[in-house]
Amino acid sequence: MTQYHLPRQSLPSSAPATVTVFASPASWIESAALAQCQQVAALDGMVHVAAMPDLHPGKGAPIGAAMASTVLYPFLVGSDIGCGIAVFPIRLKRPVPERLAARFPDLDRTLDADAPAWALVEGEVPAGHLDGLGTVGRGNHFVELARVGTVLEPAHAGRLGLDAGDLVLVVHSGSRGLGERILRTHTETHGAGAAPDPAAYLAMHDDAVRWGSLNRRVLAARVAYALGAVPSEPIVDQCHNLVEIRDGIYLHRKGAAPGDGRDVLVAGTRGTASYLVAAHAGPDANHSVAHGAGRKMSRADALRRGRAKHTVEELRRTPVGSLVVCGDRQLLFEEAPTAYKRIEQVVADLVEHRLATPVVTTIPLVTYKTADLGPATRTDRRGHRGGRGRS
């Protein structure tokens, strides 16, 4: 664990902000990400930055960090407010990946008016934002059918109703264009500066967080119906792009999940296990844990290296034997398993620093990124997408 003490700008009389990186020497943390943590720590009002082992550079702020401040900075949360990961139990008679992959619906298209998944929408949609509801988004977002692999904490797994071999849907998505609209409204006037009216920002922010959670439920229901299953309630649903007020301090999370007694799915890649963990992070970690494996390559590097080493067909079937539904060839390379850090090391760091206890692993069977349709249909589909989510 590495700690930096950095002076705040314009606050010479206050104590220095701190940055703590919860990663072991065996973990690779990009220097650009550390530099971003230092830049954040130098902001007015910053108290403490906790960097998770999946830390990597983001647009203007690090991804995989929880940042506590007396000042609310919308850019530290970013455009995909409400992005998170939910886990839904699902029962299927014969989970054959080849058959099930062909039955996944087009999750880039918004819901039809008579879609049964509308039953999940009770009352008004948050912010009245219908655009993109029930769609997954792009980037690293996905919907995955997985099976429970190793049960590491049987008692805890039992409380969640999980056993080895059980099937789950893992849904990673956010607020689509809503969060982007909220951030743009702020940055057009204030840039990367503080929110002049924190209460007004938080009201919009809370709508986006609720919208993201609703969207994950609708996505899971769409897939469950398409696979011939009954939709279920999530056993895990944690947002990792949000602000919360804790002890009078604004706690910004950007790619970091709440870790104060919550269950969290720490996502691996489409070709590796993910880990459902019981999080118990304290104040030194800003009560947060990692949200996934974390990128080790930029999208441009992943695309260049991937094209030199793999074919498209090789990337459609993963090292664990699962299938990838993705009609966007560039996205296949950008999101290849090799573009990410080793999830086993990320989880080991969480354990070493006593931030979380692994409960079960989940092994991918089918990972949906974007519909695998013909070129003409793909061109048409672009008109139905909302804003692109980023976590």
N, C-alpha and C positions, 0 to 999 in steps of 0.2 A: 504494500500500500504506500503510495507516494503522496506527499503533502507539500503544497506550495503556499507561501504567504505573500500576498500581492496587495500593494496599496490601492485604495479606492481613489478614483479621480475626483478632484474637487472636495474631498473630505479628509483633509490632512489631520484633523484632530481625532478621527475615529480609529477603532481597531481595524487591522487589515482583514480583508476578506480572505477566505481559505478555499483551496481546491484540494479535494481528496479523490484519488483515483483508485478504485477498488479492483485492481488487476494485479496478478502475480508477475514475477519476472518472466515466466513462460509465455505470457500473453503479449501479443503485438498490438501496440497502440500507436496510431499514426501521429507523427509530430504535429501535423496541421490541426488535428483534433485537440491536442494538448494546448496548442497556441490559442485556439478558440476558447477553451476553458479559461485561460488566463485573461483573454480580452473581456469575457463575460464577468470575471471576478473583479475587473477594474471599473465596472459600471457603478454609477452613483447608487448607493443604497444596497449594494450586494453584500450579503452576509456569508454565504457558503455555497460552493458548487461541489456536488457529489457526482463523479464520473463513474459510470458503470463499465464492466469489462467489455461490453459491446460498443464502446465509444468509437465514433468515427465522425469525420467532418460533415457539416451540413451547410446550407446556404445562410451564412451569417451567424449561425450558432451551432454548437455541437449537437449531434444526435446521440442519445444514450446518456443524458445528463439530467439531474434534478437540481434546480437553481433557486435558492432562497434569497429573497430581497425585500426590503421595505418599500420598494417601488415596483409597480406592475409594468412589465415590458411585453407587449403582445408578440413582438418578433421572436421572443424566446420560446414561444409555443409553436409558432409557425402558422401555415395556412390550413393544415389538415386537423383543425381542432376536433377533438372527439374520436380520433383514430384509436382503435384498440383491437383486442383479440378476445373472441368468445368461443366457448366450447359447448357443443350440444350433443347429448347422447342420441344415437340413432340405431334403429333395429332393422336389419335387412336379412333376408333368408339366405341369399347366396351372393356374398360380396366378391364377385369376379371383376377385377379392375377393368378389363377390356370391355365388358358389357356395360359397366356403370359409367365409364368415361363417355361413352356414346350417348348416354341419357342425361348428362348434365345440361341444364337449360342455358340459353345465351344470357349470361349475367351482365352483359354490356347494354342490353335493352331494358328500358324501364318496364314496369309491370303493366300488363294488359288490364283493361277496366274490370274484367271478370275473373282475374287471377285469384285463386283461393288464398294466397298469401296476404291479401288485403285484410283478412280477418285478424291479422296481428296488429293492425293499426286501430287503436281505440282512441276516440276523441280527435282533437286537432293534431296535425303533424307539426312538430316544433318549427317555429318561425314560418309556418305555412309553406315550407320548402319541399315541393313535390318533385322537382327536377332531380333525376338520378336516384330516386328512392328504389331500393331493391337491386342496385347495381354495385359491382365490386370495386370499380376504379382500376387504375393501372399501377405502374411502379412495382413496389414489392407487395401489393395487396393480393390476396388469394382467398379461395374457399377450398378446403381440403377434406376429403374423406380419409380417415385414418383409423388404425386399430390400436388399442392399448397394447403396448409391448411389455416391458418389464415393470412389475409393481414393486416399488422400492420402500414404500411405507404402507403396508396392508391396512392398518387401522384407519389411516386418513383416507386412503383410496376407497375403503368401504363406506365411509361417511359420505363420500361423493357418489357412491353407487357404481364405482368402476372396478372392473376385474380384467385380468389379462385376456386379450382376445375381443373385448368389447369394441364396438365401433363408435366413433365420434365424428362430428363435423367441426372443423376448426375454421373460423371466419375471421379474417383480418381485413378490416375496412374502416373508413372514417366518414366524415361529413360531406365528402364530395365537394361540390361547388360552394356550399354554405360557408365553411370555414375560410375558404379562399376569399369570398366576398367580404367577410368580417375583417380579415387582416388587410385587405386592399383598402377598405374604407378608412382604416387607421393610418396606413403607411402613406396614402396619397396626401395627407395633411401633416403627419408627424414623423414620417420615416421610421427609423428604428428607435425613436424616442419613447418615453413613457406614455402610458395612457393618461390623458388629462382628466378623464372621468372614469376611474376604475369601476364604479358600480354600473355604468352604462355598458362598458366593455364586457363585464362579467355577465350581465343579463343576456347579451348576444352569445357569449361563449357558452353559457349553460344550455342555451337552445341547441347549439351545435353538438355538445356532449350528449344530450338526450337524443338528438337526431342520429348520431353515429351508433348509439346502442340500439335504437329502433331499426336502423338499416341492417345491422348484423342479424337481428332476429328475422327480418323479412328475407334476407338472403338465405339463411338456414332453412326457413320454411319453403322457399322456392325450390331449393335443392331436394329437401325431404320429399315434397310432393312429386317431383320429377322422378325420384328413385323409387317411388311406391311406398314411402314410409310416412309415419305420422310425425308432424313437427313436435318438438319438445322445448322446454324451457332451458336456458343455459345453466350449466353448473359453474361456469367461470365466465365473467365478462368484465374485463378491466381495460379502461382507457389509458393510453400512454402518451397522449398529447393534450395537456390540460393545465389549468392553474387551480390551486386550492388555497384557501386562506387557513393557515395553521398557526395558532398562537400569535395572531396578529401580523404574521409574515406572509407574503405572497410566495408560494412554492410553485415554481414553473417546472413542468416536466415535458421534456422533448425526447420522445423515444425512451422513456423510463416509466415503469409501471408502479402504481402504489404498492408499497411493500410492508404496510403496517397491519399484519395479521390477515392478509388477503391470500387467496389462491390465484396464481398467475400462470398462464401458459407462456413459457419462454420459447419462442419459435426458432426452430433450426432452419433448415432449407428444405426444398422439395425433394432432396436426395438424402436426407439424414433424419434422425429422430428429432422430435421436440420434447421439451420437459415441462410437465405440469409440476409446479413447486408450491410449497407452503412458504410464503414470504414473512419474514419477521425482522425487517430492517429497522434500525434505530435512527436517532437524530444525526449521527455522524454521516449516514448515507442519505440524509434528507428523507428518511422513511420510504425509500424507493429501491427497486431492483431492476435488472436488465429486462428488456422486452424481446430480445431475440439474439441471433448470432452476431449481427453487426457486419457491415460491409468491410472487406479488406481491399477491394478494388473499386475504382470509380466505374461508372457505367461504360465510359469510353474504353477503359483498359479491359474490362470484362468482355466487351464486344470484340476488340482487336485480338486478344489472346484466345478467346473462345473460338473464333472463326479459324484460327490457325491450328487448333487442337481437336475440334469436334465438328461433327456434322449435325444438321438439324435433327435427323432421326435419332442420333445418339443421345441428344438432349431430351427427347420425348419419353425416353425410358430411363429411370434413374438407377443409381447403384443399389438401391434397396428393392428394385423391381417394380416400383410404382410408375404410373403413367402421368404425363403432363399434358393438359389440354391448353394449348396456346397457339392461336393463329397468327401471332405476331412474331416473326422470326427474330427480329432484333431483340425483342423482349426476352426470348428464350435464352439468348447469349448473355444479355445484361443481368439476368436473374439466375444464371447457372450456379449450382452449388459451390463451385470453386471460387465464386466471387465473394463468398462470405467466410467469416472466421469459423473455427471449429466450435460447434455448440457445446461439445463436451468440456472444452477449456473454459468457456464462458460460465457454464454451470458450476464447474469446479471452483472458479474464483468466487462465485456467490456463496458456495459452501465454505470455502476457506475463510472468508471474511464474515461468516455467520449471518449472512443476509437472507438465506433461504435454505429449505430442505427439500430435495427432490421427492416427489410422491409417485409419479408414473412417467413412463415415456410413451409417446405416440409415434407410430410409424406410418408414413404416407402410403396410401393406396392409389388415390387419384388426386392430383393438385390442379385446380382450375385457375388459370391466369386470365385468359381472354378466349372467346369462342373460336374454334377452329373451323372457319367457314371459307367459302370460295372468295376470290378477290373481289368480285362484284358486290357480294353481300357485305364483305368487310368495309368496302367504301361507303355503302349505304348506312352501315351501322354507326359510323362515326358521328352522323347527325343526331344520334340518340343518346350520346354520352353526356354526362355532366362533366364538371371540372375534374382534372386528374388529381387523385389524392397522393400525398407523400407523407411518409411517417418520419 
